[in-house]
Amino acid sequence: MRTGEFAEWTRRFEVERERRQAQGDPDWRQGAALPAAVWAGIQRFQVGEDGDGASLVDKADRAGDPDYARAVRLFVAEEQNHARLLARLLAAGGVPTLPSHWSDTVFVRLRRLLGLRLELLVLMIAEVVALRYYRALRDGTDDALTSDVAGRILSDERRHVPFHCERLHASLAGLPRPARRPVMTLWRLLLLGAALVVAADHGRALRRLGTGRRRFVADVMASSAEVVRAVLARHGKKDPPETEPEPGR
Protein backbone atom coordinates (compact mmCIF):
# COMPACT_ATOMS: atom_id res chain seq x y z
CA MET A 1 0.00 0.00 0.00
CA ARG A 2 1.10 3.57 -0.54
CA THR A 3 2.32 5.24 2.64
CA GLY A 4 -0.19 7.79 3.88
CA GLU A 5 -3.23 6.06 2.38
CA PHE A 6 -4.76 5.67 5.86
CA ALA A 7 -4.07 9.21 7.06
CA GLU A 8 -7.74 10.09 6.57
CA TRP A 9 -8.84 7.15 8.71
CA THR A 10 -6.46 8.26 11.43
CA ARG A 11 -8.02 11.70 11.31
CA ARG A 12 -11.55 10.25 11.54
CA PHE A 13 -10.65 8.17 14.59
CA GLU A 14 -9.04 11.19 16.25
CA VAL A 15 -12.07 13.39 15.54
CA GLU A 16 -14.34 10.73 17.01
CA ARG A 17 -12.11 10.43 20.08
CA GLU A 18 -12.43 14.16 20.68
CA ARG A 19 -16.20 14.05 20.17
CA ARG A 20 -16.50 11.16 22.61
CA GLN A 21 -14.47 12.98 25.23
CA ALA A 22 -16.63 16.09 24.86
CA GLN A 23 -19.83 14.04 25.08
CA GLY A 24 -18.86 12.20 28.23
CA ASP A 25 -20.30 8.98 29.60
CA PRO A 26 -23.96 8.01 29.89
CA ASP A 27 -25.63 8.72 33.21
CA TRP A 28 -24.83 5.47 34.99
CA ARG A 29 -26.86 6.55 38.03
CA GLN A 30 -30.13 5.78 36.24
CA GLY A 31 -29.37 2.05 36.47
CA ALA A 32 -30.52 -0.66 34.07
CA ALA A 33 -33.15 -3.38 34.21
CA LEU A 34 -33.14 -6.18 31.63
CA PRO A 35 -34.25 -9.81 31.39
CA ALA A 36 -31.68 -12.34 32.58
CA ALA A 37 -31.17 -13.71 29.07
CA VAL A 38 -30.27 -10.26 27.73
CA TRP A 39 -27.82 -9.68 30.55
CA ALA A 40 -26.16 -13.00 29.72
CA GLY A 41 -25.71 -11.90 26.11
CA ILE A 42 -24.19 -8.58 27.16
CA GLN A 43 -21.76 -10.42 29.42
CA ARG A 44 -20.53 -12.52 26.48
CA PHE A 45 -20.17 -9.57 24.14
CA GLN A 46 -18.31 -7.63 26.84
CA VAL A 47 -15.69 -10.38 26.94
CA GLY A 48 -15.38 -10.22 23.16
CA GLU A 49 -14.81 -6.46 23.18
CA ASP A 50 -12.15 -6.70 25.86
CA GLY A 51 -8.47 -7.24 25.06
CA ASP A 52 -5.28 -5.33 24.36
CA GLY A 53 -5.20 -5.90 20.59
CA ALA A 54 -1.46 -6.59 20.80
CA SER A 55 -1.43 -9.13 17.96
CA LEU A 56 -3.27 -6.83 15.55
CA VAL A 57 -1.12 -3.83 16.51
CA ASP A 58 2.07 -5.82 15.99
CA LYS A 59 0.98 -6.99 12.54
CA ALA A 60 -0.10 -3.46 11.62
CA ASP A 61 3.33 -2.16 12.63
CA ARG A 62 5.00 -4.76 10.41
CA ALA A 63 2.78 -3.82 7.46
CA GLY A 64 4.95 -0.77 6.88
CA ASP A 65 2.34 2.01 6.84
CA PRO A 66 2.64 4.27 9.90
CA ASP A 67 -0.77 5.87 9.23
CA TYR A 68 -2.43 2.46 9.18
CA ALA A 69 -0.60 1.43 12.36
CA ARG A 70 -1.81 4.61 14.07
CA ALA A 71 -5.38 4.03 12.88
CA VAL A 72 -5.27 0.45 14.19
CA ARG A 73 -4.22 1.69 17.63
CA LEU A 74 -7.15 4.11 17.63
CA PHE A 75 -9.48 1.30 16.54
CA VAL A 76 -8.25 -0.90 19.40
CA ALA A 77 -8.82 1.97 21.83
CA GLU A 78 -12.44 2.24 20.66
CA GLU A 79 -12.94 -1.50 21.14
CA GLN A 80 -11.52 -1.23 24.65
CA ASN A 81 -13.92 1.62 25.31
CA HIS A 82 -16.77 -0.65 24.20
CA ALA A 83 -15.67 -3.21 26.77
CA ARG A 84 -15.58 -0.47 29.41
CA LEU A 85 -19.07 0.79 28.51
CA LEU A 86 -20.52 -2.71 28.62
CA ALA A 87 -18.82 -3.39 31.96
CA ARG A 88 -20.30 -0.18 33.38
CA LEU A 89 -23.72 -1.14 31.97
CA LEU A 90 -23.48 -4.53 33.65
CA ALA A 91 -22.50 -2.85 36.90
CA ALA A 92 -25.46 -0.48 36.60
CA GLY A 93 -27.69 -3.56 36.54
CA GLY A 94 -25.84 -5.31 39.35
CA VAL A 95 -24.50 -7.98 36.98
CA PRO A 96 -20.84 -9.12 37.07
CA THR A 97 -18.55 -9.38 34.05
CA LEU A 98 -17.32 -12.79 32.89
CA PRO A 99 -13.61 -13.65 33.12
CA SER A 100 -13.76 -15.42 29.73
CA HIS A 101 -16.06 -17.13 27.24
CA TRP A 102 -15.32 -20.00 24.87
CA SER A 103 -16.47 -18.13 21.76
CA ASP A 104 -14.01 -15.29 22.37
CA THR A 105 -11.20 -17.76 22.98
CA VAL A 106 -11.86 -19.45 19.62
CA PHE A 107 -11.92 -16.16 17.72
CA VAL A 108 -8.72 -14.89 19.35
CA ARG A 109 -6.84 -18.09 18.56
CA LEU A 110 -7.99 -18.06 14.94
CA ARG A 111 -7.01 -14.42 14.51
CA ARG A 112 -3.48 -15.07 15.74
CA LEU A 113 -2.77 -18.08 13.50
CA LEU A 114 -1.26 -16.32 10.49
CA GLY A 115 -0.73 -12.83 9.15
CA LEU A 116 -2.65 -9.57 9.03
CA ARG A 117 -4.95 -10.65 6.19
CA LEU A 118 -6.30 -13.67 8.08
CA GLU A 119 -6.58 -11.74 11.32
CA LEU A 120 -8.69 -9.07 9.60
CA LEU A 121 -10.90 -11.64 7.86
CA VAL A 122 -11.65 -13.32 11.20
CA LEU A 123 -12.07 -9.98 12.93
CA MET A 124 -14.55 -8.90 10.25
CA ILE A 125 -16.73 -11.91 11.07
CA ALA A 126 -17.04 -10.67 14.64
CA GLU A 127 -17.60 -7.07 13.51
CA VAL A 128 -20.42 -7.88 11.07
CA VAL A 129 -22.18 -10.09 13.63
CA ALA A 130 -21.77 -7.35 16.25
CA LEU A 131 -23.48 -4.80 14.00
CA ARG A 132 -26.70 -6.78 14.04
CA TYR A 133 -26.48 -7.61 17.73
CA TYR A 134 -26.01 -4.02 18.86
CA ARG A 135 -28.86 -2.85 16.66
CA ALA A 136 -31.10 -5.46 18.28
CA LEU A 137 -29.91 -4.36 21.73
CA ARG A 138 -30.43 -0.67 20.93
CA ASP A 139 -33.92 -1.07 19.48
CA GLY A 140 -35.26 -4.07 21.36
CA THR A 141 -35.44 -2.78 24.92
CA ASP A 142 -37.23 -0.01 26.78
CA ASP A 143 -34.25 0.48 29.08
CA ALA A 144 -32.85 3.94 28.32
CA LEU A 145 -29.31 3.31 29.55
CA THR A 146 -28.98 0.09 27.56
CA SER A 147 -30.24 1.76 24.38
CA ASP A 148 -27.80 4.62 24.89
CA VAL A 149 -24.79 2.34 25.36
CA ALA A 150 -25.75 0.08 22.45
CA GLY A 151 -26.30 3.08 20.19
CA ARG A 152 -22.85 4.48 20.97
CA ILE A 153 -21.17 1.17 20.23
CA LEU A 154 -23.20 0.65 17.06
CA SER A 155 -22.12 4.06 15.76
CA ASP A 156 -18.47 3.07 16.19
CA GLU A 157 -18.93 -0.36 14.60
CA ARG A 158 -20.46 1.23 11.52
CA ARG A 159 -17.12 3.00 10.98
CA HIS A 160 -14.99 -0.01 11.85
CA VAL A 161 -16.34 -2.23 9.08
CA PRO A 162 -15.47 0.08 6.15
CA PHE A 163 -12.08 0.75 7.79
CA HIS A 164 -11.25 -2.95 7.72
CA CYS A 165 -12.77 -3.34 4.26
CA GLU A 166 -10.33 -0.77 2.90
CA ARG A 167 -7.33 -2.63 4.27
CA LEU A 168 -8.67 -5.99 3.08
CA HIS A 169 -9.27 -4.52 -0.37
CA ALA A 170 -5.57 -3.65 -0.59
CA SER A 171 -4.50 -6.94 0.98
CA LEU A 172 -6.49 -9.12 -1.40
CA ALA A 173 -5.18 -7.10 -4.34
CA GLY A 174 -1.89 -8.87 -3.69
CA LEU A 175 -3.50 -12.22 -4.55
CA PRO A 176 -4.05 -13.49 -8.09
CA ARG A 177 -7.37 -12.15 -9.35
CA PRO A 178 -9.01 -15.63 -9.70
CA ALA A 179 -8.30 -16.32 -6.00
CA ARG A 180 -9.92 -13.22 -4.56
CA ARG A 181 -13.59 -14.10 -4.91
CA PRO A 182 -13.13 -17.67 -3.56
CA VAL A 183 -11.46 -16.17 -0.47
CA MET A 184 -14.47 -13.97 0.17
CA THR A 185 -16.88 -16.83 -0.58
CA LEU A 186 -15.13 -18.88 2.09
CA TRP A 187 -15.32 -15.86 4.41
CA ARG A 188 -19.09 -15.69 3.95
CA LEU A 189 -19.39 -19.40 4.74
CA LEU A 190 -17.42 -18.88 7.95
CA LEU A 191 -19.59 -15.87 8.74
CA LEU A 192 -22.70 -18.00 8.26
CA GLY A 193 -21.33 -20.55 10.71
CA ALA A 194 -20.54 -17.84 13.25
CA ALA A 195 -23.97 -16.24 12.85
CA LEU A 196 -25.66 -19.60 13.40
CA VAL A 197 -23.60 -20.19 16.56
CA VAL A 198 -24.43 -16.73 17.92
CA ALA A 199 -28.10 -17.16 17.06
CA ALA A 200 -28.19 -20.48 18.92
CA ASP A 201 -26.15 -19.22 21.88
CA HIS A 202 -28.12 -15.95 22.19
CA GLY A 203 -31.49 -17.24 20.99
CA ARG A 204 -33.41 -16.43 24.18
CA ALA A 205 -31.91 -12.95 24.38
CA LEU A 206 -32.64 -12.24 20.72
CA ARG A 207 -36.26 -13.26 21.17
CA ARG A 208 -36.59 -10.92 24.15
CA LEU A 209 -35.14 -8.16 21.95
CA GLY A 210 -37.69 -8.81 19.20
CA THR A 211 -35.29 -10.49 16.77
CA GLY A 212 -35.68 -14.19 16.10
CA ARG A 213 -32.81 -16.51 15.28
CA ARG A 214 -33.67 -16.79 11.58
CA ARG A 215 -34.07 -13.05 11.19
CA PHE A 216 -30.74 -12.44 12.91
CA VAL A 217 -28.86 -14.84 10.63
CA ALA A 218 -30.62 -13.57 7.50
CA ASP A 219 -29.78 -9.96 8.33
CA VAL A 220 -26.13 -10.77 9.02
CA MET A 221 -25.77 -12.59 5.70
CA ALA A 222 -27.58 -9.85 3.78
CA SER A 223 -25.17 -7.26 5.16
CA SER A 224 -22.15 -9.40 4.26
CA ALA A 225 -22.83 -8.95 0.54
CA GLU A 226 -21.94 -5.26 0.88
CA VAL A 227 -18.67 -6.17 2.61
CA VAL A 228 -17.72 -8.51 -0.23
CA ARG A 229 -18.56 -5.86 -2.80
CA ALA A 230 -16.37 -3.29 -1.05
CA VAL A 231 -13.43 -5.65 -0.60
CA LEU A 232 -13.49 -6.89 -4.20
CA ALA A 233 -14.23 -3.55 -5.87
CA ARG A 234 -11.82 -2.35 -8.53
CA HIS A 235 -9.29 0.26 -7.47
CA GLY A 236 -10.92 3.66 -7.29
CA LYS A 237 -14.43 2.15 -7.34
CA LYS A 238 -14.83 1.39 -3.64
CA ASP A 239 -18.00 2.62 -1.95
CA PRO A 240 -18.47 2.42 1.83
CA PRO A 241 -20.27 -0.84 2.59
CA GLU A 242 -23.82 -0.39 3.82
CA THR A 243 -23.27 -3.22 6.25
CA GLU A 244 -26.08 -2.59 8.70
CA PRO A 245 -29.20 -1.32 6.94
CA GLU A 246 -32.02 -0.08 9.08
CA PRO A 247 -35.41 -1.78 8.86
CA GLY A 248 -37.36 -0.89 5.79
CA ARG A 249 -34.32 -0.34 3.60
SULZI-V547335 format. One record per residue. N is the residue number from 0. RES is the residue in one small letter. SS is DSSP state (A for helix, B for strand, O for the rest). OMEGA is omega in whole degrees, -180 to 180 (999 if undefined). NEAR is the number of other ideal C-beta (glycine too) atoms within 10 Angstrom. Layout:
BEGIN
n-><N N>
res-><RES RES>
ss-><SS SS>
omega-><OMEGA OMEGA>
near-><NEAR NEAR>
END
This chain:
BEGIN
n-><0 1 2 3 4 5 6 7 8 9 10 11 12 13 14 15 16 17 18 19 20 21 22 23 24 25 26 27 28 29 30 31 32 33 34 35 36 37 38 39 40 41 42 43 44 45 46 47 48 49 50 51 52 53 54 55 56 57 58 59 60 61 62 63 64 65 66 67 68 69 70 71 72 73 74 75 76 77 78 79 80 81 82 83 84 85 86 87 88 89 90 91 92 93 94 95 96 97 98 99 100 101 102 103 104 105 106 107 108 109 110 111 112 113 114 115 116 117 118 119 120 121 122 123 124 125 126 127 128 129 130 131 132 133 134 135 136 137 138 139 140 141 142 143 144 145 146 147 148 149 150 151 152 153 154 155 156 157 158 159 160 161 162 163 164 165 166 167 168 169 170 171 172 173 174 175 176 177 178 179 180 181 182 183 184 185 186 187 188 189 190 191 192 193 194 195 196 197 198 199 200 201 202 203 204 205 206 207 208 209 210 211 212 213 214 215 216 217 218 219 220 221 222 223 224 225 226 227 228 229 230 231 232 233 234 235 236 237 238 239 240 241 242 243 244 245 246 247 248>
res-><m r t g e f a e w t r r f e v e r e r r q a q g d p d w r q g a a l p a a v w a g i q r f q v g e d g d g a s l v d k a d r a g d p d y a r a v r l f v a e e q n h a r l l a r l l a a g g v p t l p s h w s d t v f v r l r r l l g l r l e l l v l m i a e v v a l r y y r a l r d g t d d a l t s d v a g r i l s d e r r h v p f h c e r l h a s l a g l p r p a r r p v m t l w r l l l l g a a l v v a a d h g r a l r r l g t g r r r f v a d v m a s s a e v v r a v l a r h g k k d p p e t e p e p g r>
ss-><O O O O O O A A A A A A A A A A A A A A A A A O O O O A A A O O O O O A A A A A A A A A A A A A A O O O O A A A A A A A A A O O O A A A A A A A A A A A A A A A A A A A A A A A A A A A O O O O O O O O O A A A A A A A A A A O O O O A A A A A A A A A A A A A A A A A A A A A A A A O O O O A A A A A A A A A A A A A A A A A A A A A A A A A A A A A O O O O A A A A A A A A A A A A A A A A A A A A A A A A A O A A A A A A O O O O A A A A A A A A A A A A A A A A A A A A O O O O O O O O O O O O O O O O O>
omega-><177 178 179 -177 -178 179 180 177 176 180 -180 179 -179 177 -180 177 179 179 -179 179 179 -179 -177 -177 169 177 -177 -176 -179 178 -179 179 -177 174 -177 -179 179 176 -180 178 179 178 -177 178 178 177 -179 -180 -176 179 -175 179 -173 -179 180 180 180 -180 177 178 -178 180 173 178 -177 178 178 179 178 180 179 178 178 175 180 179 178 178 177 176 176 179 179 179 -180 177 178 177 178 180 179 177 -180 -177 -178 171 176 177 -179 174 -173 -177 178 179 179 -179 -179 -180 178 -177 -175 -174 -174 -173 -175 -178 -179 180 -180 179 179 178 -179 175 180 -177 -178 176 -178 178 -178 180 -177 173 177 -179 180 -171 -170 -180 175 -179 -173 -178 179 179 179 -179 -179 179 178 -179 180 179 178 -177 178 173 -177 -176 177 175 180 177 -179 178 179 176 179 -178 -180 177 177 177 173 -176 -179 -177 -171 -179 175 177 -178 175 176 178 180 177 177 177 178 179 180 180 178 179 180 180 179 -176 -176 -174 -179 180 -180 178 179 179 176 180 179 -179 -177 180 179 -179 -180 -180 178 -177 177 -179 -177 179 179 177 180 -180 -179 -178 -175 -177 176 -180 179 -178 -174 171 177 -179 175 -166 -174 -178 176 180 177 180 999>
near-><17 8 11 12 14 26 15 12 21 19 14 15 23 13 10 15 14 10 9 15 8 7 9 7 12 20 11 14 7 11 14 25 13 23 15 10 15 25 19 16 23 26 17 19 26 23 21 20 20 18 15 10 16 10 14 21 15 14 20 25 15 10 19 10 20 15 18 25 18 19 24 28 16 17 22 17 13 18 23 15 16 23 18 14 21 25 19 16 26 19 14 20 16 10 19 10 14 15 6 10 16 10 17 19 11 13 17 16 10 16 19 15 9 12 11 19 18 15 19 22 23 22 20 23 23 21 20 27 24 24 22 27 26 23 22 24 28 19 16 19 20 8 21 13 21 25 17 18 25 26 15 19 26 20 13 19 23 18 15 21 23 19 21 22 26 22 24 23 20 19 20 18 14 9 12 6 9 7 9 17 13 10 17 19 11 11 20 16 10 15 24 15 11 20 22 14 13 24 21 11 16 25 15 15 24 25 16 18 25 11 21 13 17 9 14 23 20 14 19 25 15 13 20 22 13 20 25 19 16 22 27 19 14 8 8 5 10 16 11 14 23 17 24 21 13 8 7 4 6>
END
